[in-house]
Amino acid sequence: FLPFDYPRDWVVDDFRFWAEQYLLQAFLTFNSEFQVLMANNYLNHYYREDLKSAFPSLPSWGGGSFWMRRRVSKQTESK
């Protein structure tokens, strides 16, 4: 759900207390070692129509994968 919180009814009504997205958010905060490549929930929220144009069979829930990679430093490359 990044950059958003979990849906309120998940927590209040269903007692779903997952924390992985908050751990991921904390991990990435001020962490320049990693680069975000794609956050499906973000794209679905802000670019839904563009996604539907590119992927006509896009499911209504949009997806939740989060793609990132570790940056390679010049120092690491020379080893």
PDB file of N, CA, C and O in Angstrom, chain B, residues numbered from 101:
ATOM      1  N   PHE B 101       0.796  -1.209   0.000  1.00  0.00           N
ATOM      2  CA  PHE B 101       0.000   0.000   0.000  1.00  0.00           C
ATOM      3  C   PHE B 101       0.837   1.272   0.000  1.00  0.00           C
ATOM      4  O   PHE B 101       0.302   2.377  -0.085  1.00  0.00           O
ATOM      5  N   LEU B 102       2.142   1.110   0.094  1.00  0.00           N
ATOM      6  CA  LEU B 102       2.982   2.307   0.100  1.00  0.00           C
ATOM      7  C   LEU B 102       2.690   3.170  -1.112  1.00  0.00           C
ATOM      8  O   LEU B 102       2.537   2.631  -2.208  1.00  0.00           O
ATOM      9  N   PRO B 103       2.608   4.431  -0.973  1.00  0.00           N
ATOM     10  CA  PRO B 103       2.981   5.267   0.161  1.00  0.00           C
ATOM     11  C   PRO B 103       1.826   5.518   1.138  1.00  0.00           C
ATOM     12  O   PRO B 103       1.891   6.453   1.936  1.00  0.00           O
ATOM     13  N   PHE B 104       0.791   4.713   1.084  1.00  0.00           N
ATOM     14  CA  PHE B 104      -0.388   4.910   1.929  1.00  0.00           C
ATOM     15  C   PHE B 104      -0.400   3.896   3.068  1.00  0.00           C
ATOM     16  O   PHE B 104       0.354   2.923   3.050  1.00  0.00           O
ATOM     17  N   ASP B 105      -1.257   4.128   4.054  1.00  0.00           N
ATOM     18  CA  ASP B 105      -1.431   3.179   5.151  1.00  0.00           C
ATOM     19  C   ASP B 105      -2.325   2.029   4.710  1.00  0.00           C
ATOM     20  O   ASP B 105      -2.987   2.096   3.675  1.00  0.00           O
ATOM     21  N   TYR B 106      -2.331   0.979   5.513  1.00  0.00           N
ATOM     22  CA  TYR B 106      -3.275  -0.106   5.280  1.00  0.00           C
ATOM     23  C   TYR B 106      -4.692   0.445   5.415  1.00  0.00           C
ATOM     24  O   TYR B 106      -4.908   1.413   6.143  1.00  0.00           O
ATOM     25  N   PRO B 107      -5.659  -0.158   4.723  1.00  0.00           N
ATOM     26  CA  PRO B 107      -7.041   0.306   4.867  1.00  0.00           C
ATOM     27  C   PRO B 107      -7.499   0.225   6.327  1.00  0.00           C
ATOM     28  O   PRO B 107      -7.220  -0.749   7.025  1.00  0.00           O
ATOM     29  N   ARG B 108      -8.196   1.250   6.765  1.00  0.00           N
ATOM     30  CA  ARG B 108      -8.630   1.332   8.166  1.00  0.00           C
ATOM     31  C   ARG B 108      -9.449   0.113   8.585  1.00  0.00           C
ATOM     32  O   ARG B 108      -9.265  -0.404   9.687  1.00  0.00           O
ATOM     33  N   ASP B 109     -10.351  -0.350   7.719  1.00  0.00           N
ATOM     34  CA  ASP B 109     -11.196  -1.493   8.092  1.00  0.00           C
ATOM     35  C   ASP B 109     -10.385  -2.774   8.275  1.00  0.00           C
ATOM     36  O   ASP B 109     -10.798  -3.660   9.023  1.00  0.00           O
ATOM     37  N   TRP B 110      -9.246  -2.883   7.607  1.00  0.00           N
ATOM     38  CA  TRP B 110      -8.385  -4.052   7.817  1.00  0.00           C
ATOM     39  C   TRP B 110      -7.912  -4.102   9.267  1.00  0.00           C
ATOM     40  O   TRP B 110      -7.876  -5.168   9.881  1.00  0.00           O
ATOM     41  N   VAL B 111      -7.558  -2.961   9.796  1.00  0.00           N
ATOM     42  CA  VAL B 111      -7.016  -2.903  11.158  1.00  0.00           C
ATOM     43  C   VAL B 111      -8.142  -2.936  12.190  1.00  0.00           C
ATOM     44  O   VAL B 111      -8.102  -3.725  13.135  1.00  0.00           O
ATOM     45  N   VAL B 112      -9.140  -2.081  12.007  1.00  0.00           N
ATOM     46  CA  VAL B 112     -10.204  -1.923  13.002  1.00  0.00           C
ATOM     47  C   VAL B 112     -11.181  -3.104  13.001  1.00  0.00           C
ATOM     48  O   VAL B 112     -11.525  -3.623  14.063  1.00  0.00           O
ATOM     49  N   ASP B 113     -11.626  -3.529  11.819  1.00  0.00           N
ATOM     50  CA  ASP B 113     -12.647  -4.576  11.735  1.00  0.00           C
ATOM     51  C   ASP B 113     -12.067  -5.988  11.655  1.00  0.00           C
ATOM     52  O   ASP B 113     -12.584  -6.915  12.277  1.00  0.00           O
ATOM     53  N   ASP B 114     -10.998  -6.141  10.889  1.00  0.00           N
ATOM     54  CA  ASP B 114     -10.449  -7.481  10.631  1.00  0.00           C
ATOM     55  C   ASP B 114      -9.253  -7.833  11.506  1.00  0.00           C
ATOM     56  O   ASP B 114      -8.778  -8.969  11.485  1.00  0.00           O
ATOM     57  N   PHE B 115      -8.768  -6.865  12.273  1.00  0.00           N
ATOM     58  CA  PHE B 115      -7.612  -7.074  13.160  1.00  0.00           C
ATOM     59  C   PHE B 115      -6.381  -7.584  12.407  1.00  0.00           C
ATOM     60  O   PHE B 115      -5.664  -8.459  12.892  1.00  0.00           O
ATOM     61  N   ARG B 116      -6.149  -7.032  11.232  1.00  0.00           N
ATOM     62  CA  ARG B 116      -4.945  -7.366  10.458  1.00  0.00           C
ATOM     63  C   ARG B 116      -3.861  -6.382  10.868  1.00  0.00           C
ATOM     64  O   ARG B 116      -3.956  -5.188  10.582  1.00  0.00           O
ATOM     65  N   PHE B 117      -2.861  -6.872  11.517  1.00  0.00           N
ATOM     66  CA  PHE B 117      -1.792  -6.009  12.018  1.00  0.00           C
ATOM     67  C   PHE B 117      -0.466  -6.333  11.337  1.00  0.00           C
ATOM     68  O   PHE B 117       0.540  -6.557  12.010  1.00  0.00           O
ATOM     69  N   TRP B 118      -0.463  -6.358  10.045  1.00  0.00           N
ATOM     70  CA  TRP B 118       0.761  -6.618   9.308  1.00  0.00           C
ATOM     71  C   TRP B 118       1.679  -5.415   9.426  1.00  0.00           C
ATOM     72  O   TRP B 118       1.215  -4.287   9.593  1.00  0.00           O
ATOM     73  N   ALA B 119       2.950  -5.648   9.341  1.00  0.00           N
ATOM     74  CA  ALA B 119       3.891  -4.540   9.522  1.00  0.00           C
ATOM     75  C   ALA B 119       4.953  -4.467   8.441  1.00  0.00           C
ATOM     76  O   ALA B 119       5.806  -3.581   8.484  1.00  0.00           O
ATOM     77  N   GLU B 120       4.926  -5.378   7.466  1.00  0.00           N
ATOM     78  CA  GLU B 120       6.036  -5.405   6.507  1.00  0.00           C
ATOM     79  C   GLU B 120       6.174  -4.115   5.712  1.00  0.00           C
ATOM     80  O   GLU B 120       7.296  -3.705   5.413  1.00  0.00           O
ATOM     81  N   GLN B 121       5.078  -3.468   5.363  1.00  0.00           N
ATOM     82  CA  GLN B 121       5.224  -2.234   4.596  1.00  0.00           C
ATOM     83  C   GLN B 121       5.828  -1.130   5.445  1.00  0.00           C
ATOM     84  O   GLN B 121       6.546  -0.275   4.926  1.00  0.00           O
ATOM     85  N   TYR B 122       5.549  -1.135   6.734  1.00  0.00           N
ATOM     86  CA  TYR B 122       6.138  -0.115   7.608  1.00  0.00           C
ATOM     87  C   TYR B 122       7.624  -0.386   7.830  1.00  0.00           C
ATOM     88  O   TYR B 122       8.413   0.549   7.963  1.00  0.00           O
ATOM     89  N   LEU B 123       8.004  -1.656   7.869  1.00  0.00           N
ATOM     90  CA  LEU B 123       9.428  -2.001   7.957  1.00  0.00           C
ATOM     91  C   LEU B 123      10.151  -1.595   6.679  1.00  0.00           C
ATOM     92  O   LEU B 123      11.264  -1.072   6.728  1.00  0.00           O
ATOM     93  N   LEU B 124       9.515  -1.837   5.540  1.00  0.00           N
ATOM     94  CA  LEU B 124      10.101  -1.433   4.261  1.00  0.00           C
ATOM     95  C   LEU B 124      10.251   0.083   4.198  1.00  0.00           C
ATOM     96  O   LEU B 124      11.285   0.587   3.762  1.00  0.00           O
ATOM     97  N   GLN B 125       9.243   0.798   4.623  1.00  0.00           N
ATOM     98  CA  GLN B 125       9.302   2.262   4.628  1.00  0.00           C
ATOM     99  C   GLN B 125      10.421   2.757   5.538  1.00  0.00           C
ATOM    100  O   GLN B 125      11.162   3.668   5.167  1.00  0.00           O
ATOM    101  N   ALA B 126      10.549   2.171   6.718  1.00  0.00           N
ATOM    102  CA  ALA B 126      11.619   2.558   7.642  1.00  0.00           C
ATOM    103  C   ALA B 126      12.984   2.224   7.048  1.00  0.00           C
ATOM    104  O   ALA B 126      13.929   3.002   7.180  1.00  0.00           O
ATOM    105  N   PHE B 127      13.088   1.073   6.396  1.00  0.00           N
ATOM    106  CA  PHE B 127      14.340   0.656   5.772  1.00  0.00           C
ATOM    107  C   PHE B 127      14.782   1.641   4.690  1.00  0.00           C
ATOM    108  O   PHE B 127      15.964   1.967   4.583  1.00  0.00           O
ATOM    109  N   LEU B 128      13.833   2.108   3.899  1.00  0.00           N
ATOM    110  CA  LEU B 128      14.165   2.993   2.777  1.00  0.00           C
ATOM    111  C   LEU B 128      14.366   4.451   3.185  1.00  0.00           C
ATOM    112  O   LEU B 128      14.982   5.221   2.447  1.00  0.00           O
ATOM    113  N   THR B 129      13.857   4.834   4.345  1.00  0.00           N
ATOM    114  CA  THR B 129      13.981   6.217   4.790  1.00  0.00           C
ATOM    115  C   THR B 129      15.444   6.564   5.009  1.00  0.00           C
ATOM    116  O   THR B 129      16.129   5.918   5.802  1.00  0.00           O
ATOM    117  N   PHE B 130      15.916   7.575   4.313  1.00  0.00           N
ATOM    118  CA  PHE B 130      17.311   8.038   4.385  1.00  0.00           C
ATOM    119  C   PHE B 130      18.308   6.937   4.023  1.00  0.00           C
ATOM    120  O   PHE B 130      19.447   6.958   4.490  1.00  0.00           O
ATOM    121  N   ASN B 131      17.897   5.992   3.209  1.00  0.00           N
ATOM    122  CA  ASN B 131      18.772   4.899   2.794  1.00  0.00           C
ATOM    123  C   ASN B 131      19.051   5.049   1.302  1.00  0.00           C
ATOM    124  O   ASN B 131      18.282   4.567   0.470  1.00  0.00           O
ATOM    125  N   SER B 132      20.126   5.703   0.973  1.00  0.00           N
ATOM    126  CA  SER B 132      20.453   5.952  -0.433  1.00  0.00           C
ATOM    127  C   SER B 132      21.108   4.747  -1.096  1.00  0.00           C
ATOM    128  O   SER B 132      21.422   4.795  -2.285  1.00  0.00           O
ATOM    129  N   GLU B 133      21.317   3.675  -0.352  1.00  0.00           N
ATOM    130  CA  GLU B 133      21.922   2.464  -0.912  1.00  0.00           C
ATOM    131  C   GLU B 133      20.956   1.705  -1.821  1.00  0.00           C
ATOM    132  O   GLU B 133      21.381   0.869  -2.618  1.00  0.00           O
ATOM    133  N   PHE B 134      19.659   1.993  -1.702  1.00  0.00           N
ATOM    134  CA  PHE B 134      18.664   1.274  -2.483  1.00  0.00           C
ATOM    135  C   PHE B 134      17.861   2.237  -3.342  1.00  0.00           C
ATOM    136  O   PHE B 134      17.577   3.369  -2.950  1.00  0.00           O
ATOM    137  N   GLN B 135      17.508   1.757  -4.514  1.00  0.00           N
ATOM    138  CA  GLN B 135      16.751   2.544  -5.485  1.00  0.00           C
ATOM    139  C   GLN B 135      15.400   1.869  -5.706  1.00  0.00           C
ATOM    140  O   GLN B 135      15.337   0.665  -5.956  1.00  0.00           O
ATOM    141  N   VAL B 136      14.337   2.633  -5.614  1.00  0.00           N
ATOM    142  CA  VAL B 136      13.000   2.106  -5.895  1.00  0.00           C
ATOM    143  C   VAL B 136      12.824   2.067  -7.404  1.00  0.00           C
ATOM    144  O   VAL B 136      12.993   3.080  -8.083  1.00  0.00           O
ATOM    145  N   LEU B 137      12.485   0.897  -7.924  1.00  0.00           N
ATOM    146  CA  LEU B 137      12.269   0.741  -9.357  1.00  0.00           C
ATOM    147  C   LEU B 137      10.791   0.863  -9.718  1.00  0.00           C
ATOM    148  O   LEU B 137      10.435   1.519 -10.697  1.00  0.00           O
ATOM    149  N   MET B 138       9.936   0.226  -8.920  1.00  0.00           N
ATOM    150  CA  MET B 138       8.509   0.285  -9.218  1.00  0.00           C
ATOM    151  C   MET B 138       7.711  -0.097  -7.976  1.00  0.00           C
ATOM    152  O   MET B 138       8.032  -1.067  -7.289  1.00  0.00           O
ATOM    153  N   ALA B 139       6.684   0.670  -7.705  1.00  0.00           N
ATOM    154  CA  ALA B 139       5.753   0.372  -6.613  1.00  0.00           C
ATOM    155  C   ALA B 139       4.363   0.265  -7.232  1.00  0.00           C
ATOM    156  O   ALA B 139       3.739   1.277  -7.552  1.00  0.00           O
ATOM    157  N   ASN B 140       3.885  -0.957  -7.398  1.00  0.00           N
ATOM    158  CA  ASN B 140       2.632  -1.175  -8.118  1.00  0.00           C
ATOM    159  C   ASN B 140       1.437  -0.453  -7.513  1.00  0.00           C
ATOM    160  O   ASN B 140       0.601   0.068  -8.251  1.00  0.00           O
ATOM    161  N   ASN B 141       1.336  -0.410  -6.195  1.00  0.00           N
ATOM    162  CA  ASN B 141       0.192   0.268  -5.584  1.00  0.00           C
ATOM    163  C   ASN B 141       0.202   1.763  -5.897  1.00  0.00           C
ATOM    164  O   ASN B 141      -0.845   2.355  -6.159  1.00  0.00           O
ATOM    165  N   TYR B 142       1.370   2.359  -5.869  1.00  0.00           N
ATOM    166  CA  TYR B 142       1.512   3.781  -6.206  1.00  0.00           C
ATOM    167  C   TYR B 142       1.071   4.016  -7.655  1.00  0.00           C
ATOM    168  O   TYR B 142       0.292   4.927  -7.936  1.00  0.00           O
ATOM    169  N   LEU B 143       1.579   3.189  -8.562  1.00  0.00           N
ATOM    170  CA  LEU B 143       1.203   3.336  -9.972  1.00  0.00           C
ATOM    171  C   LEU B 143      -0.295   3.157 -10.167  1.00  0.00           C
ATOM    172  O   LEU B 143      -0.924   3.907 -10.913  1.00  0.00           O
ATOM    173  N   ASN B 144      -0.865   2.163  -9.496  1.00  0.00           N
ATOM    174  CA  ASN B 144      -2.301   1.917  -9.620  1.00  0.00           C
ATOM    175  C   ASN B 144      -3.114   3.095  -9.088  1.00  0.00           C
ATOM    176  O   ASN B 144      -4.165   3.423  -9.640  1.00  0.00           O
ATOM    177  N   HIS B 145      -2.644   3.717  -8.040  1.00  0.00           N
ATOM    178  CA  HIS B 145      -3.371   4.840  -7.441  1.00  0.00           C
ATOM    179  C   HIS B 145      -3.306   6.100  -8.312  1.00  0.00           C
ATOM    180  O   HIS B 145      -4.313   6.786  -8.491  1.00  0.00           O
ATOM    181  N   TYR B 146      -2.139   6.396  -8.842  1.00  0.00           N
ATOM    182  CA  TYR B 146      -1.950   7.654  -9.573  1.00  0.00           C
ATOM    183  C   TYR B 146      -2.023   7.522 -11.094  1.00  0.00           C
ATOM    184  O   TYR B 146      -2.250   8.515 -11.786  1.00  0.00           O
ATOM    185  N   TYR B 147      -1.835   6.318 -11.622  1.00  0.00           N
ATOM    186  CA  TYR B 147      -1.781   6.137 -13.074  1.00  0.00           C
ATOM    187  C   TYR B 147      -2.670   4.986 -13.534  1.00  0.00           C
ATOM    188  O   TYR B 147      -2.309   4.258 -14.458  1.00  0.00           O
ATOM    189  N   ARG B 148      -3.812   4.817 -12.907  1.00  0.00           N
ATOM    190  CA  ARG B 148      -4.702   3.686 -13.200  1.00  0.00           C
ATOM    191  C   ARG B 148      -5.098   3.625 -14.672  1.00  0.00           C
ATOM    192  O   ARG B 148      -5.029   2.557 -15.281  1.00  0.00           O
ATOM    193  N   GLU B 149      -5.505   4.731 -15.247  1.00  0.00           N
ATOM    194  CA  GLU B 149      -5.957   4.726 -16.644  1.00  0.00           C
ATOM    195  C   GLU B 149      -4.816   4.397 -17.602  1.00  0.00           C
ATOM    196  O   GLU B 149      -5.022   3.684 -18.584  1.00  0.00           O
ATOM    197  N   ASP B 150      -3.631   4.901 -17.333  1.00  0.00           N
ATOM    198  CA  ASP B 150      -2.468   4.569 -18.171  1.00  0.00           C
ATOM    199  C   ASP B 150      -2.164   3.077 -18.098  1.00  0.00           C
ATOM    200  O   ASP B 150      -1.858   2.450 -19.112  1.00  0.00           O
ATOM    201  N   LEU B 151      -2.247   2.519 -16.907  1.00  0.00           N
ATOM    202  CA  LEU B 151      -2.004   1.086 -16.740  1.00  0.00           C
ATOM    203  C   LEU B 151      -3.054   0.264 -17.476  1.00  0.00           C
ATOM    204  O   LEU B 151      -2.728  -0.731 -18.122  1.00  0.00           O
ATOM    205  N   LYS B 152      -4.319   0.681 -17.378  1.00  0.00           N
ATOM    206  CA  LYS B 152      -5.384  -0.039 -18.077  1.00  0.00           C
ATOM    207  C   LYS B 152      -5.201   0.017 -19.585  1.00  0.00           C
ATOM    208  O   LYS B 152      -5.536  -0.938 -20.285  1.00  0.00           O
ATOM    209  N   SER B 153      -4.674   1.123 -20.091  1.00  0.00           N
ATOM    210  CA  SER B 153      -4.413   1.230 -21.529  1.00  0.00           C
ATOM    211  C   SER B 153      -3.318   0.257 -21.955  1.00  0.00           C
ATOM    212  O   SER B 153      -3.410  -0.382 -23.003  1.00  0.00           O
ATOM    213  N   ALA B 154      -2.290   0.157 -21.133  1.00  0.00           N
ATOM    214  CA  ALA B 154      -1.165  -0.725 -21.450  1.00  0.00           C
ATOM    215  C   ALA B 154      -1.483  -2.191 -21.167  1.00  0.00           C
ATOM    216  O   ALA B 154      -0.996  -3.080 -21.866  1.00  0.00           O
ATOM    217  N   PHE B 155      -2.299  -2.445 -20.142  1.00  0.00           N
ATOM    218  CA  PHE B 155      -2.627  -3.809 -19.715  1.00  0.00           C
ATOM    219  C   PHE B 155      -4.139  -3.936 -19.564  1.00  0.00           C
ATOM    220  O   PHE B 155      -4.662  -3.789 -18.460  1.00  0.00           O
ATOM    221  N   PRO B 156      -4.852  -4.210 -20.666  1.00  0.00           N
ATOM    222  CA  PRO B 156      -6.318  -4.238 -20.625  1.00  0.00           C
ATOM    223  C   PRO B 156      -6.907  -5.225 -19.616  1.00  0.00           C
ATOM    224  O   PRO B 156      -8.011  -5.003 -19.119  1.00  0.00           O
ATOM    225  N   SER B 157      -6.202  -6.295 -19.308  1.00  0.00           N
ATOM    226  CA  SER B 157      -6.742  -7.279 -18.358  1.00  0.00           C
ATOM    227  C   SER B 157      -6.269  -7.016 -16.929  1.00  0.00           C
ATOM    228  O   SER B 157      -6.262  -7.928 -16.101  1.00  0.00           O
ATOM    229  N   LEU B 158      -5.880  -5.795 -16.639  1.00  0.00           N
ATOM    230  CA  LEU B 158      -5.409  -5.413 -15.309  1.00  0.00           C
ATOM    231  C   LEU B 158      -6.485  -5.707 -14.266  1.00  0.00           C
ATOM    232  O   LEU B 158      -7.621  -5.255 -14.408  1.00  0.00           O
ATOM    233  N   PRO B 159      -6.137  -6.465 -13.215  1.00  0.00           N
ATOM    234  CA  PRO B 159      -7.154  -6.755 -12.190  1.00  0.00           C
ATOM    235  C   PRO B 159      -7.562  -5.495 -11.429  1.00  0.00           C
ATOM    236  O   PRO B 159      -6.796  -4.535 -11.343  1.00  0.00           O
ATOM    237  N   SER B 160      -8.757  -5.510 -10.889  1.00  0.00           N
ATOM    238  CA  SER B 160      -9.271  -4.321 -10.206  1.00  0.00           C
ATOM    239  C   SER B 160      -8.477  -3.972  -8.952  1.00  0.00           C
ATOM    240  O   SER B 160      -8.438  -2.806  -8.562  1.00  0.00           O
ATOM    241  N   TRP B 161      -7.846  -4.951  -8.313  1.00  0.00           N
ATOM    242  CA  TRP B 161      -7.096  -4.673  -7.082  1.00  0.00           C
ATOM    243  C   TRP B 161      -5.741  -4.051  -7.361  1.00  0.00           C
ATOM    244  O   TRP B 161      -5.121  -3.530  -6.433  1.00  0.00           O
ATOM    245  N   GLY B 162      -5.249  -4.078  -8.591  1.00  0.00           N
ATOM    246  CA  GLY B 162      -4.070  -3.316  -8.990  1.00  0.00           C
ATOM    247  C   GLY B 162      -2.714  -3.919  -8.737  1.00  0.00           C
ATOM    248  O   GLY B 162      -1.798  -3.675  -9.523  1.00  0.00           O
ATOM    249  N   GLY B 163      -2.533  -4.679  -7.704  1.00  0.00           N
ATOM    250  CA  GLY B 163      -1.231  -5.279  -7.423  1.00  0.00           C
ATOM    251  C   GLY B 163      -0.555  -4.652  -6.225  1.00  0.00           C
ATOM    252  O   GLY B 163      -0.901  -3.549  -5.802  1.00  0.00           O
ATOM    253  N   GLY B 164       0.399  -5.359  -5.691  1.00  0.00           N
ATOM    254  CA  GLY B 164       1.054  -4.868  -4.490  1.00  0.00           C
ATOM    255  C   GLY B 164       2.544  -5.098  -4.452  1.00  0.00           C
ATOM    256  O   GLY B 164       3.165  -4.908  -3.406  1.00  0.00           O
ATOM    257  N   SER B 165       3.140  -5.502  -5.562  1.00  0.00           N
ATOM    258  CA  SER B 165       4.580  -5.760  -5.515  1.00  0.00           C
ATOM    259  C   SER B 165       5.366  -4.453  -5.473  1.00  0.00           C
ATOM    260  O   SER B 165       4.905  -3.404  -5.925  1.00  0.00           O
ATOM    261  N   PHE B 166       6.550  -4.557  -4.924  1.00  0.00           N
ATOM    262  CA  PHE B 166       7.419  -3.396  -4.733  1.00  0.00           C
ATOM    263  C   PHE B 166       8.811  -3.798  -5.198  1.00  0.00           C
ATOM    264  O   PHE B 166       9.432  -4.682  -4.608  1.00  0.00           O
ATOM    265  N   TRP B 167       9.296  -3.164  -6.237  1.00  0.00           N
ATOM    266  CA  TRP B 167      10.583  -3.521  -6.833  1.00  0.00           C
ATOM    267  C   TRP B 167      11.637  -2.492  -6.451  1.00  0.00           C
ATOM    268  O   TRP B 167      11.424  -1.285  -6.556  1.00  0.00           O
ATOM    269  N   MET B 168      12.776  -3.003  -6.006  1.00  0.00           N
ATOM    270  CA  MET B 168      13.897  -2.131  -5.655  1.00  0.00           C
ATOM    271  C   MET B 168      15.192  -2.881  -5.929  1.00  0.00           C
ATOM    272  O   MET B 168      15.195  -4.098  -6.115  1.00  0.00           O
ATOM    273  N   ARG B 169      16.280  -2.143  -5.952  1.00  0.00           N
ATOM    274  CA  ARG B 169      17.585  -2.788  -6.119  1.00  0.00           C
ATOM    275  C   ARG B 169      18.631  -2.001  -5.347  1.00  0.00           C
ATOM    276  O   ARG B 169      18.491  -0.806  -5.087  1.00  0.00           O
ATOM    277  N   ARG B 170      19.670  -2.714  -4.997  1.00  0.00           N
ATOM    278  CA  ARG B 170      20.780  -2.079  -4.288  1.00  0.00           C
ATOM    279  C   ARG B 170      21.646  -1.362  -5.309  1.00  0.00           C
ATOM    280  O   ARG B 170      21.975  -1.920  -6.356  1.00  0.00           O
ATOM    281  N   ARG B 171      22.004  -0.156  -5.011  1.00  0.00           N
ATOM    282  CA  ARG B 171      22.880   0.606  -5.895  1.00  0.00           C
ATOM    283  C   ARG B 171      24.292   0.037  -5.800  1.00  0.00           C
ATOM    284  O   ARG B 171      24.734  -0.381  -4.730  1.00  0.00           O
ATOM    285  N   VAL B 172      24.979   0.026  -6.908  1.00  0.00           N
ATOM    286  CA  VAL B 172      26.362  -0.445  -6.933  1.00  0.00           C
ATOM    287  C   VAL B 172      27.265   0.773  -6.879  1.00  0.00           C
ATOM    288  O   VAL B 172      27.171   1.666  -7.721  1.00  0.00           O
ATOM    289  N   SER B 173      28.132   0.803  -5.891  1.00  0.00           N
ATOM    290  CA  SER B 173      29.046   1.940  -5.764  1.00  0.00           C
ATOM    291  C   SER B 173      30.287   1.704  -6.615  1.00  0.00           C
ATOM    292  O   SER B 173      30.596   0.565  -6.968  1.00  0.00           O
ATOM    293  N   LYS B 174      30.982   2.755  -6.935  1.00  0.00           N
ATOM    294  CA  LYS B 174      32.226   2.653  -7.707  1.00  0.00           C
ATOM    295  C   LYS B 174      33.240   1.794  -6.955  1.00  0.00           C
ATOM    296  O   LYS B 174      33.998   1.039  -7.564  1.00  0.00           O
ATOM    297  N   GLN B 175      33.249   1.913  -5.637  1.00  0.00           N
ATOM    298  CA  GLN B 175      34.181   1.154  -4.816  1.00  0.00           C
ATOM    299  C   GLN B 175      33.885  -0.348  -4.922  1.00  0.00           C
ATOM    300  O   GLN B 175      34.811  -1.156  -4.988  1.00  0.00           O
ATOM    301  N   THR B 176      32.617  -0.718  -4.939  1.00  0.00           N
ATOM    302  CA  THR B 176      32.228  -2.118  -5.060  1.00  0.00           C
ATOM    303  C   THR B 176      32.605  -2.668  -6.423  1.00  0.00           C
ATOM    304  O   THR B 176      33.065  -3.805  -6.524  1.00  0.00           O
ATOM    305  N   GLU B 177      32.419  -1.876  -7.478  1.00  0.00           N
ATOM    306  CA  GLU B 177      32.733  -2.321  -8.828  1.00  0.00           C
ATOM    307  C   GLU B 177      34.212  -2.629  -9.003  1.00  0.00           C
ATOM    308  O   GLU B 177      34.560  -3.531  -9.766  1.00  0.00           O
ATOM    309  N   SER B 178      35.075  -1.919  -8.330  1.00  0.00           N
ATOM    310  CA  SER B 178      36.514  -2.091  -8.529  1.00  0.00           C
ATOM    311  C   SER B 178      37.077  -3.302  -7.792  1.00  0.00           C
ATOM    312  O   SER B 178      38.228  -3.674  -8.020  1.00  0.00           O
ATOM    313  N   LYS B 179      36.306  -3.913  -6.929  1.00  0.00           N
ATOM    314  CA  LYS B 179      36.795  -5.083  -6.174  1.00  0.00           C
ATOM    315  C   LYS B 179      36.750  -6.337  -6.994  1.00  0.00           C
ATOM    316  O   LYS B 179      37.125  -7.405  -6.509  1.00  0.00           O
TER     317      LYS B 179
END
